[in-house]
Amino acid sequence: MDVKIEPSWKECLQGEFDKPYFADVVNFVKQEIAEGKTVYPPGKFIFNAFDKTSFDNIKVVILGQDPYHGKGQAHGLCFSVQHGIKLPPSLVNIFKEIKNDLGIDSPNHGCLEKWAEQGVFLLNAILTVRASEAASHSKIGWETFTDAVIRKISDDKKGVVFMLWGNFARAKKALIDTTKHYVLESAHPSPFSADRFYGCRHFSKANELLVRQGLEPIDWSL
């Protein structure tokens, strides 16, 4: 795989990259591709969240489950889609909440790179998926890796705001030291639960927590 990852991550995750399970994950994905299966996101985007947000720059973590499995959608940032791609329903609902919370109008695209570049780490717990088969790579070992990533952030940083949406993400709270980090929890922005996501005000709350620490708030506009 053509992996692009920001140097600070390479350094702090080298121990994980060297473990046998990680080699097994990489080999599984390579085998899928060798067998002619389409895997999303493309190889160069699998670690895009790590490339766009350095370890040192993390202020906020938004946790997704696995990548979008439609053509052209996934590019390695949870909930984000590339320019020119129709907005998925969950992302539409996220933008609605930002409008209600901060008065920011919904953008005409769903690319969240601007957030990532400001320190919003957009991590999917599972980093790859087979085309048209949601959660098809959920058992290959990615979560062992991303759980280690969450623990690393928890152990080595302070004052990070974690946004955990839905039961899957909320289960990761056990990996976070809540005595030195902030955890915001709500329902998932999916259409099935958006009525309980609306009103969470996580975007303004995150900024309040950052400002309280003397940090620049996130500009959630796109």
C-alpha contacts under 8 A as a table, 3 or more apart, distances in Angstrom:
res1	aa1	res2	aa2	distance
1	M	26	V	7.63
1	M	30	K	7.10
1	M	43	G	5.45
1	M	44	K	7.32
2	D	43	G	5.55
2	D	44	K	5.18
3	V	43	G	6.54
3	V	44	K	5.41
3	V	45	F	7.51
3	V	46	I	7.09
3	V	47	F	6.61
4	K	44	K	6.10
4	K	45	F	7.39
4	K	47	F	6.36
4	K	48	N	7.04
4	K	51	D	6.40
5	I	9	W	6.89
5	I	10	K	6.84
5	I	47	F	6.04
5	I	48	N	6.94
5	I	50	F	5.65
5	I	51	D	4.36
6	E	9	W	5.77
6	E	10	K	6.74
6	E	50	F	6.17
6	E	51	D	4.43
6	E	52	K	7.33
6	E	53	T	7.72
6	E	54	S	6.11
7	P	10	K	5.02
7	P	11	E	6.37
7	P	54	S	7.89
8	S	11	E	5.25
8	S	12	C	6.40
8	S	54	S	6.28
8	S	55	F	5.96
8	S	56	D	7.42
9	W	12	C	5.21
9	W	13	L	5.78
9	W	50	F	6.75
9	W	54	S	6.73
9	W	55	F	5.92
10	K	13	L	5.43
10	K	14	Q	5.63
11	E	14	Q	5.52
12	C	15	G	7.49
13	L	16	E	5.34
13	L	17	F	6.37
13	L	149	V	7.62
14	Q	17	F	4.99
14	Q	18	D	6.19
15	G	18	D	5.31
15	G	19	K	6.69
16	E	19	K	5.34
16	E	22	F	6.89
16	E	145	F	6.88
16	E	148	A	7.78
17	F	22	F	5.82
17	F	23	A	7.49
18	D	22	F	7.06
18	D	23	A	7.59
19	K	22	F	5.60
19	K	23	A	6.88
20	P	23	A	5.20
20	P	24	D	6.35
21	Y	24	D	4.96
21	Y	25	V	6.34
21	Y	141	G	6.71
22	F	25	V	5.06
22	F	26	V	6.33
22	F	141	G	7.29
22	F	142	W	7.95
22	F	145	F	7.32
23	A	26	V	5.16
23	A	27	N	6.07
24	D	27	N	5.06
24	D	28	F	6.07
24	D	140	I	7.92
24	D	141	G	7.87
25	V	28	F	5.13
25	V	29	V	6.39
25	V	140	I	5.91
25	V	141	G	5.92
25	V	142	W	6.86
26	V	29	V	5.30
26	V	30	K	6.17
27	N	30	K	5.03
27	N	31	Q	5.98
28	F	31	Q	5.09
28	F	32	E	6.27
28	F	140	I	7.40
29	V	32	E	5.13
29	V	33	I	6.42
29	V	39	V	7.69
29	V	128	T	7.93
30	K	33	I	5.19
30	K	34	A	6.09
31	Q	34	A	4.89
31	Q	35	E	6.11
32	E	35	E	5.21
32	E	36	G	6.67
32	E	37	K	5.44
32	E	38	T	7.61
32	E	39	V	7.41
33	I	36	G	5.17
33	I	37	K	5.17
33	I	38	T	6.32
33	I	39	V	6.71
34	A	37	K	7.35
37	K	130	R	7.05
37	K	131	A	7.67
38	T	130	R	5.93
38	T	131	A	5.46
39	V	42	P	6.71
39	V	128	T	6.69
39	V	129	V	5.66
39	V	130	R	4.57
39	V	131	A	5.69
40	Y	43	G	7.79
40	Y	46	I	7.97
40	Y	67	P	7.09
40	Y	68	Y	7.62
40	Y	69	H	6.42
40	Y	74	A	6.25
40	Y	75	H	7.81
40	Y	128	T	5.63
40	Y	129	V	5.38
40	Y	130	R	6.24
40	Y	131	A	6.39
41	P	44	K	7.97
41	P	45	F	5.85
41	P	46	I	5.81
41	P	67	P	7.17
41	P	73	Q	7.84
41	P	74	A	5.00
41	P	75	H	5.24
41	P	76	G	6.20
41	P	128	T	6.25
41	P	129	V	7.44
42	P	45	F	5.54
42	P	46	I	6.56
42	P	75	H	7.23
43	G	46	I	5.38
44	K	47	F	7.32
44	K	48	N	7.51
45	F	48	N	4.74
45	F	75	H	5.26
45	F	76	G	5.13
46	I	75	H	7.10
46	I	76	G	5.14
46	I	127	L	6.15
46	I	128	T	6.84
47	F	50	F	5.38
47	F	51	D	6.35
47	F	76	G	6.08
47	F	127	L	7.68
48	N	51	D	4.87
48	N	52	K	6.00
48	N	75	H	6.92
48	N	76	G	4.80
48	N	77	L	6.40
49	A	52	K	5.38
49	A	53	T	6.14
49	A	76	G	5.78
49	A	77	L	5.20
49	A	116	A	7.23
49	A	121	F	6.27
49	A	122	L	5.71
49	A	123	L	6.17
50	F	53	T	5.47
50	F	54	S	6.33
50	F	55	F	7.71
50	F	121	F	7.58
51	D	54	S	6.61
52	K	113	E	7.25
52	K	116	A	5.74
52	K	117	E	5.75
53	T	57	N	6.33
53	T	58	I	6.55
53	T	116	A	5.45
53	T	117	E	5.74
53	T	118	Q	7.55
53	T	119	G	5.67
53	T	120	V	6.95
53	T	121	F	5.90
54	S	57	N	5.19
54	S	58	I	6.61
54	S	119	G	7.60
55	F	58	I	5.69
55	F	153	I	7.85
57	N	118	Q	7.57
57	N	119	G	5.12
58	I	61	V	7.34
58	I	119	G	4.47
58	I	120	V	6.14
58	I	121	F	6.18
58	I	160	V	7.13
59	K	119	G	5.10
59	K	120	V	6.02
59	K	121	F	7.66
59	K	159	G	7.61
59	K	160	V	5.09
59	K	161	V	6.38
59	K	210	L	7.57
60	V	119	G	6.34
60	V	120	V	4.66
60	V	121	F	6.09
60	V	160	V	5.55
60	V	161	V	4.62
60	V	162	F	5.79
60	V	163	M	7.49
60	V	206	A	7.54
61	V	120	V	5.69
61	V	121	F	4.71
61	V	122	L	6.17
61	V	123	L	7.15
61	V	160	V	7.28
61	V	161	V	6.22
61	V	162	F	4.72
61	V	163	M	6.10
62	I	78	C	7.61
62	I	120	V	7.08
62	I	121	F	6.22
62	I	122	L	5.14
62	I	123	L	6.28
62	I	162	F	6.17
62	I	163	M	4.99
62	I	164	L	6.62
63	L	78	C	6.97
63	L	122	L	6.27
63	L	123	L	5.08
63	L	124	N	5.71
63	L	125	A	6.95
63	L	162	F	7.86
63	L	163	M	6.73
63	L	164	L	6.10
63	L	165	W	7.40
63	L	169	A	6.12
64	G	78	C	5.36
64	G	79	F	6.93
64	G	122	L	7.52
64	G	123	L	6.07
64	G	124	N	4.37
64	G	125	A	6.19
64	G	165	W	7.89
64	G	169	A	6.77
65	Q	78	C	7.86
65	Q	124	N	5.09
65	Q	125	A	5.07
65	Q	126	I	6.04
65	Q	168	F	7.09
65	Q	169	A	7.18
66	D	78	C	7.63
66	D	124	N	5.35
66	D	125	A	6.15
66	D	126	I	4.70
66	D	127	L	6.14
66	D	128	T	6.84
66	D	129	V	7.01
66	D	134	A	7.63
66	D	135	A	6.33
66	D	138	S	7.75
67	P	74	A	5.72
67	P	76	G	7.22
67	P	78	C	6.71
67	P	79	F	7.88
67	P	124	N	6.80
67	P	126	I	7.20
67	P	127	L	6.48
67	P	128	T	6.18
67	P	129	V	6.23
68	Y	73	Q	6.07
68	Y	74	A	5.20
68	Y	79	F	7.90
68	Y	129	V	7.70
68	Y	134	A	7.55
69	H	73	Q	7.22
69	H	74	A	7.05
69	H	129	V	6.30
69	H	130	R	6.68
69	H	131	A	4.98
69	H	132	S	5.05
69	H	133	E	6.42
69	H	134	A	6.15
70	G	73	Q	5.77
70	G	74	A	7.56
70	G	131	A	6.25
70	G	132	S	5.94
71	K	74	A	7.87
71	K	131	A	7.37
72	G	75	H	7.95
72	G	81	V	7.81
72	G	82	Q	7.10
72	G	85	I	7.02
73	Q	80	S	7.83
73	Q	81	V	4.88
73	Q	82	Q	6.05
73	Q	85	I	6.43
74	A	77	L	7.33
74	A	80	S	7.04
74	A	81	V	5.70
74	A	82	Q	7.23
75	H	80	S	7.31
75	H	81	V	6.51
75	H	82	Q	6.70
76	G	80	S	7.95
76	G	123	L	7.96
76	G	124	N	7.79
76	G	127	L	7.16
77	L	80	S	5.48
77	L	81	V	7.86
77	L	112	L	7.42
77	L	113	E	7.78
77	L	122	L	5.06
77	L	123	L	6.27
77	L	124	N	7.15
78	C	122	L	5.04
78	C	123	L	5.56
78	C	124	N	5.30
79	F	90	S	7.39
79	F	91	L	6.10
79	F	122	L	7.83
80	S	91	L	7.41
80	S	110	G	5.66
80	S	111	C	5.19
80	S	112	L	5.35
80	S	113	E	7.96
81	V	85	I	6.39
81	V	87	L	7.17
81	V	109	H	8.00
81	V	110	G	5.18
81	V	111	C	5.11
81	V	112	L	7.50
82	Q	85	I	5.87
82	Q	109	H	7.82
82	Q	110	G	6.55
82	Q	111	C	5.19
83	H	109	H	5.80
83	H	110	G	6.59
83	H	111	C	5.90
84	G	109	H	6.77
85	I	109	H	7.38
85	I	110	G	7.50
86	K	109	H	7.64
86	K	110	G	7.76
87	L	91	L	6.27
87	L	92	V	6.26
87	L	109	H	6.95
87	L	110	G	5.81
88	P	91	L	5.48
88	P	92	V	6.40
89	P	92	V	5.04
89	P	93	N	6.33
89	P	190	S	6.56
89	P	191	P	6.58
90	S	93	N	5.13
90	S	94	I	6.28
90	S	189	P	5.02
90	S	190	S	4.53
90	S	191	P	6.57
91	L	94	I	4.91
91	L	95	F	6.26
91	L	110	G	7.19
91	L	189	P	7.47
92	V	95	F	5.25
92	V	96	K	6.29
93	N	96	K	4.90
93	N	97	E	6.28
93	N	189	P	5.78
93	N	190	S	7.29
93	N	191	P	7.61
93	N	194	A	6.83
94	I	97	E	5.19
94	I	98	I	6.35
94	I	189	P	6.23
95	F	98	I	5.00
95	F	99	K	6.18
95	F	105	D	7.77
95	F	106	S	5.40
95	F	107	P	7.88
96	K	99	K	5.05
96	K	100	N	6.24
96	K	106	S	6.88
97	E	100	N	5.01
97	E	101	D	5.84
97	E	197	F	7.97
97	E	198	Y	5.71
97	E	199	G	6.84
97	E	200	C	7.88
97	E	201	R	7.17
98	I	101	D	4.96
98	I	102	L	5.58
98	I	103	G	6.82
98	I	104	I	6.22
98	I	105	D	7.91
98	I	106	S	7.90
98	I	201	R	7.66
98	I	203	F	6.69
98	I	220	W	7.68
99	K	102	L	5.52
99	K	103	G	4.39
99	K	104	I	4.63
99	K	105	D	5.51
99	K	106	S	6.70
100	N	103	G	5.70
100	N	104	I	7.83
100	N	199	G	7.69
101	D	199	G	7.37
101	D	201	R	5.44
101	D	203	F	7.12
101	D	204	S	6.61
102	L	203	F	7.69
102	L	204	S	6.69
104	I	220	W	7.80
104	I	221	S	6.23
105	D	221	S	7.70
107	P	110	G	7.25
107	P	221	S	7.65
107	P	222	L	5.94
111	C	114	K	7.79
112	L	115	W	5.47
112	L	116	A	6.65
112	L	222	L	7.41
113	E	116	A	4.93
113	E	117	E	6.14
114	K	117	E	5.22
114	K	118	Q	6.55
114	K	222	L	6.79
115	W	118	Q	5.25
115	W	119	G	6.68
115	W	120	V	5.39
115	W	218	I	7.29
115	W	219	D	7.42
115	W	220	W	6.72
116	A	119	G	5.32
116	A	120	V	4.56
116	A	121	F	5.73
116	A	122	L	6.69
117	E	120	V	7.08
118	Q	218	I	6.56
118	Q	219	D	7.99
119	G	218	I	7.97
124	N	127	L	5.84
124	N	146	T	7.93
125	A	142	W	6.86
125	A	143	E	5.58
125	A	146	T	5.54
125	A	147	D	7.52
126	I	129	V	7.86
126	I	137	H	7.07
126	I	138	S	6.16
126	I	142	W	5.19
126	I	143	E	5.95
126	I	146	T	7.44
127	L	142	W	6.53
128	T	137	H	6.26
129	V	133	E	6.98
129	V	134	A	6.67
129	V	135	A	6.35
129	V	136	S	5.62
129	V	137	H	5.27
129	V	138	S	8.00
130	R	133	E	5.49
130	R	134	A	7.31
130	R	136	S	5.86
130	R	137	H	6.98
131	A	134	A	7.86
133	E	136	S	5.50
135	A	138	S	5.05
136	S	139	K	7.72
137	H	140	I	5.70
137	H	142	W	7.93
138	S	141	G	7.41
138	S	142	W	7.13
138	S	143	E	7.67
139	K	142	W	7.51
141	G	144	T	5.41
141	G	145	F	6.91
142	W	145	F	5.19
142	W	146	T	6.25
143	E	146	T	4.94
143	E	147	D	5.63
144	T	147	D	5.37
144	T	148	A	6.35
145	F	148	A	5.18
145	F	149	V	6.39
146	T	149	V	4.75
146	T	150	I	6.24
147	D	150	I	5.14
147	D	151	R	6.22
147	D	172	K	7.78
147	D	175	L	7.24
148	A	151	R	5.04
148	A	152	K	6.05
149	V	152	K	5.02
149	V	153	I	6.32
150	I	153	I	5.20
150	I	154	S	6.16
150	I	175	L	6.62
150	I	176	I	7.13
151	R	154	S	4.92
151	R	155	D	5.93
151	R	175	L	5.62
151	R	176	I	6.43
152	K	155	D	5.11
152	K	156	D	5.87
152	K	157	K	7.95
153	I	156	D	5.48
153	I	157	K	5.48
154	S	157	K	5.82
154	S	158	K	7.18
154	S	160	V	7.99
154	S	175	L	7.49
154	S	176	I	5.35
154	S	177	D	5.87
154	S	181	H	7.31
155	D	177	D	7.45
157	K	160	V	7.10
158	K	180	K	5.65
158	K	181	H	5.92
159	G	180	K	5.81
159	G	181	H	4.50
159	G	182	Y	6.42
159	G	210	L	7.89
159	G	213	Q	7.62
160	V	181	H	5.17
160	V	182	Y	6.14
161	V	181	H	6.28
161	V	182	Y	4.71
161	V	183	V	5.91
161	V	184	L	7.28
161	V	206	A	6.27
161	V	209	L	7.55
161	V	210	L	7.96
162	F	181	H	7.65
162	F	182	Y	6.06
162	F	183	V	4.78
162	F	184	L	6.04
163	M	183	V	6.16
163	M	184	L	4.90
163	M	185	E	6.08
163	M	202	H	7.30
164	L	169	A	4.96
164	L	170	R	5.13
164	L	172	K	7.96
164	L	173	K	7.86
164	L	183	V	7.21
164	L	184	L	6.13
164	L	185	E	4.88
164	L	186	S	6.56
165	W	168	F	7.73
165	W	169	A	5.65
165	W	170	R	6.42
165	W	185	E	5.88
165	W	186	S	5.01
165	W	187	A	5.18
165	W	188	H	4.51
165	W	189	P	7.23
165	W	197	F	7.97
166	G	169	A	5.67
166	G	170	R	6.07
166	G	185	E	7.81
166	G	186	S	6.25
166	G	187	A	4.46
166	G	188	H	4.13
166	G	189	P	7.94
167	N	170	R	4.98
167	N	171	A	6.12
167	N	187	A	7.41
167	N	188	H	7.79
168	F	171	A	5.49
168	F	172	K	7.34
169	A	172	K	5.51
169	A	173	K	7.61
170	R	173	K	5.55
170	R	185	E	6.70
171	A	174	A	6.53
172	K	175	L	5.56
172	K	176	I	7.33
173	K	176	I	5.34
173	K	183	V	7.57
174	A	177	D	7.87
176	I	181	H	7.39
177	D	180	K	6.03
177	D	181	H	6.26
178	T	181	H	4.96
178	T	182	Y	6.18
178	T	183	V	6.96
184	L	202	H	6.73
186	S	196	R	7.32
186	S	197	F	5.84
186	S	200	C	6.49
187	A	193	S	6.16
187	A	194	A	7.00
187	A	196	R	5.56
187	A	197	F	4.84
188	H	193	S	5.88
188	H	194	A	6.38
188	H	196	R	7.83
188	H	197	F	5.99
189	P	192	F	7.94
189	P	193	S	6.23
189	P	194	A	4.60
189	P	197	F	5.54
189	P	198	Y	7.82
190	S	193	S	5.59
190	S	194	A	5.49
191	P	194	A	5.12
191	P	195	D	7.83
192	F	195	D	7.99
193	S	196	R	5.64
193	S	197	F	6.58
194	A	197	F	4.63
194	A	198	Y	5.98
195	D	198	Y	5.50
196	R	199	G	7.54
196	R	200	C	7.97
197	F	200	C	5.82
198	Y	201	R	7.71
201	R	204	S	5.75
201	R	205	K	6.14
202	H	205	K	4.95
202	H	206	A	5.84
203	F	206	A	5.24
203	F	207	N	6.44
203	F	220	W	7.58
204	S	207	N	5.14
204	S	208	E	6.21
205	K	208	E	5.05
205	K	209	L	6.30
206	A	209	L	5.16
206	A	210	L	6.26
206	A	217	P	7.92
207	N	210	L	5.01
207	N	211	V	6.06
207	N	217	P	4.79
207	N	218	I	6.25
208	E	211	V	5.21
208	E	212	R	6.10
208	E	217	P	7.54
209	L	212	R	5.12
209	L	213	Q	6.61
210	L	213	Q	5.24
210	L	214	G	6.55
210	L	215	L	5.10
210	L	216	E	6.61
210	L	217	P	5.83
211	V	214	G	4.93
211	V	215	L	5.08
211	V	216	E	6.21
211	V	217	P	6.05
212	R	215	L	7.37
